[in-house]
Amino acid sequence: MQKPDRAAEGRSTRALEIKGTLGATAVEALRRQVVELPAGLTVVPVLCSALTSLDPVGAAALWRLCEECRARGVQVTLVDLPLRFASRLRRHPLLEFILWEEAMFEDPFMGFSPSGR
């Protein structure tokens, strides 16, 4: 896992990374990094492209960490999660934190009503 870059403390986003097995140990290391992040961050993307295996206990621990962050006003998104792991999570509550490739191209204004002008 990467250490947070202190040079970017003024930003509202900071990326972290999980490598290897997504297990309880990896999630605990990620939790320590999240605690060290500067105040004011609103989005924390977690790069997952280097995951090699997925442990069910680790997935549950990561979901709990994501929920705890959301309660503090920080949105955690799982980026580049290999499809073989994402498909295993199809009924897991962690699924809502995965940033799917299509989501990057969605219209952010789709839910708004047209102007009455």
C-alpha positions in Angstrom: 0.0 0.0 0.0 1.1 3.5 -0.7 1.8 6.0 1.9 -0.2 9.3 1.6 1.6 12.0 -0.2 1.9 15.0 2.2 2.5 17.4 -0.7 -1.1 17.2 -1.8 -2.6 18.2 1.6 -4.8 21.0 0.1 -6.6 18.7 -2.3 -10.0 17.2 -1.6 -9.0 13.8 -3.1 -6.2 11.4 -2.3 -5.7 8.0 -3.9 -4.6 5.0 -1.9 -3.8 1.5 -3.2 -4.4 -2.1 -2.2 -2.0 -4.7 -3.6 -1.9 -8.5 -3.2 -4.6 -10.2 -1.2 -7.6 -8.2 0.0 -7.7 -9.6 3.5 -8.2 -8.3 7.0 -4.5 -7.3 7.3 -4.6 -5.3 4.1 -7.8 -3.5 5.2 -6.3 -2.7 8.6 -3.2 -1.2 6.8 -5.6 0.8 4.6 -7.5 2.0 7.8 -4.3 3.3 9.2 -3.6 5.3 6.0 -7.2 6.7 6.0 -6.7 7.9 9.6 -3.5 9.7 8.6 -5.1 11.6 5.8 -5.5 15.3 6.2 -8.8 16.8 7.3 -11.0 18.2 4.5 -10.7 15.2 2.1 -14.0 14.3 0.6 -13.1 11.5 -1.8 -10.6 8.7 -1.3 -10.2 6.5 -4.4 -8.7 3.1 -3.6 -6.8 1.7 -6.6 -7.5 -2.1 -6.7 -5.9 -3.1 -10.0 -3.0 -4.9 -8.2 -5.3 -7.2 -6.2 -4.4 -10.9 -6.6 -7.0 -12.5 -4.4 -10.1 -11.6 -2.5 -10.8 -12.9 1.0 -14.5 -12.8 2.2 -13.4 -11.5 5.6 -11.3 -8.8 3.9 -14.3 -7.8 1.7 -16.5 -7.4 4.8 -13.8 -5.4 6.6 -13.4 -3.1 3.6 -17.2 -2.6 3.4 -17.2 -1.6 7.1 -14.3 0.8 6.5 -16.2 2.4 3.5 -19.3 2.8 5.7 -17.3 4.4 8.5 -15.7 6.8 6.1 -19.1 7.7 4.6 -20.5 8.4 8.0 -17.6 11.0 8.4 -18.4 12.6 5.0 -15.6 10.9 3.1 -16.6 8.9 0.0 -14.4 5.8 -0.7 -14.5 4.5 -4.2 -12.9 1.2 -5.4 -11.2 1.9 -8.7 -10.0 -0.6 -11.3 -11.2 -3.6 -9.3 -10.5 -6.6 -11.6 -13.8 -8.0 -13.0 -13.1 -11.5 -11.6 -13.4 -10.0 -8.1 -16.2 -7.5 -8.9 -18.3 -10.4 -10.2 -17.8 -12.3 -6.9 -19.2 -9.3 -5.1 -22.4 -9.0 -7.1 -24.6 -9.5 -4.0 -22.2 -7.9 -1.5 -22.9 -4.5 0.0 -19.4 -3.5 -1.0 -20.6 -3.4 -4.6 -22.0 0.1 -4.1 -18.5 1.5 -3.6 -17.0 0.2 -6.8 -16.4 2.8 -9.5 -17.5 1.1 -12.7 -15.9 2.3 -16.0 -19.3 3.4 -17.2 -19.8 5.7 -14.2 -17.0 8.0 -15.4 -19.1 8.8 -18.4 -22.5 9.2 -16.9 -24.4 12.5 -17.1 -24.2 14.1 -13.6 -27.2 16.2 -14.4 -29.5 13.4 -15.6 -31.5 13.5 -12.4 -32.4 17.2 -12.7 -35.6 18.5 -14.2 -35.4 20.6 -17.3 -35.5 24.4 -16.8 -38.9 26.0 -16.9 -37.6 29.1 -18.7 
